[in-house]
Amino acid sequence: MYDYLIVGSGLFGATFARQAADAGKKVLVIDRRPNIAGNIYTEDVEGIHVHVYGAHIFHTNDARVWRYVNRFADFNRFTNAPVANYKGELYSLPFNMYTFNKMWGVVTPEQAAAKIAEQRREITGEPKNLEEQAISLVGRDIFEKLVKGYTEKQWGRDCRELPAFIIKRLPVRLTFDNNYFNALYQGIPIGGYTKLVANLLEGIEVRLGCDYLENKAELDALAEKVVYTGPIDAYFGYRLGALEYRSVRFETELLDMPNFQGNAAVNYTDRETPWTRIIEHKWFEFGKDEQGNDLPKTVISREYSSEWKPGDEPYYPVNDEKNGALYAQYRRLADAEPKVIFGGRLGEYKYYDMDQTVAAALTLCERELN
């Protein structure tokens, strides 16, 4: 008999598993995929660690979380500095003095602030939707070129139909600073994320290709408690209806050239380009292999955002009022399950960055294991 059956070998499940095992608990981790690591899974292609389910850049201001993950991997000093491509015009992200200089020809922070203030005037009162919120932060020009098309592709909805809060944290800087996250700690695990998760799960029993919901009764019988990190609505057989997600599809290519775009991430912000961005994976590790040699080939992934449907991988919860109300109903059902703990991005229907995922798992462990 196991103390804990952990459903899902992503960052939440693997962190809980590690802490439980270190606390002397008997743990079994299962995953329906043929590999560990969930959506942070990386695989080696020609010496390049490819982020199979999209770009993941670890960033945090939480020293406890940073110390924790560094127990299981060494991190490089990668800093996220994406580029925006609007119909062939290239702009720096996040919005900073390089962006404002390219957009308006301004050269001082005072000139940039004046231009933004002038364009903000069209919004009076509290912004009612994402479009108004964005214009109130950066003005009409930047909204039209760098926010509108990208956001509408990402969410599949007009910016006027999206809630303002989605973009409230949009970084706007009157400095020449391309560091997107501006976090105290930032980097990519050397050797890839799969290696990080493998180290978290070292010595722990893991069964892959094992679908929990298809074999629920027999798997539940194996353990005192279940930590479930899958979609909360799927657990209950969608009995109240399906929660909405955005999904992402990737077209990945190995190219016989050393450099495709010169940056890890380029966002395509016009509405006409069907993909939202192109990731060039080698630049997460500076174009070098683990021995420090230049890599002669490159791997790119075009990302296409889409509405989730059964069979797709759910990525981003659609945290609007309707889905929030439905999740609250599922949460009440979940609270009535005495031996099941729901956790992680899908189990809690909540967008978590990786550091928040680790922090949430560690907090659960403190409550559950002590």
VENLINDA-V378184 format. One line per field, one symbol per residue. phi: phi as a letter, one per 40 degrees, with the letter a starting at -180 (. if undefined). psi: psi as a letter, one per 20 degrees, with the letter a starting at -180 (. if undefined). burial: 1 if it has 24 or more other ideal C-beta (glycine too) atoms within 12 Angstrom, else 0. Layout:
phi=???
psi=???
burial=???
This chain:
phi=.ccbbbchbcccccccdccccccgccbbbbacccbcgfccdbbcbfgbccccbgcbbcaabccccccccccbacbcbdbcbcbbbbfgcbbcbccacccccccbgcbbdccccccccccccccbgcdcacdccccccbgcdcdccbbdccccccbgacdccccccdbccdcbbcbcbccdcfccbaibccggcccdcdcccdgbcbbcgbccccbccccdccbcbbbbbcccccdcgfcchcccbcbbbbbbbcbcacacbgacbbcbccccccccabbbccccbggbcccgccccbabbbcbbcaccbdhcccbbcccbcccccccdccccccccccbbbcagdccbfacbcccccccccccdcccccc
psi=pqgppoopkahgghgggghgghjjqppppqphrjqricijpqqpokipopnhkrpooppqjohggghghihiqpqakppomrqponlippqqqroahgghghgijqiqhggghgggggihhioqappiahghgghhgirgghgghigfgghhggikqqhiiqqhhhjhjoppplrmojoghkqhpqapppirhhgghhhhjpjppporkooghhkgghghiiqhqpopjaphhhgjkkhjrpqqqqrpqpoppppmqiogijqhpopoiqhhphqhrppohhihkkjqaiijqpphrqpqppppqrpqqphrppfpqnmagghghghhghhhghhjnhjpppraghhjlpoprghhggghghggghhhi.
burial=0111111111111111111110001011111110111111111110111111111111110100110110011011011111111100011111111111011101000001001100110010001011111111111111111111111111110010011101100111110001111010111111111111111110011110010110010011011011111111111100000111111111010100000110111111110010111111111111100000001011111111110100001111111100100110011001000001111111111111111111111111100010
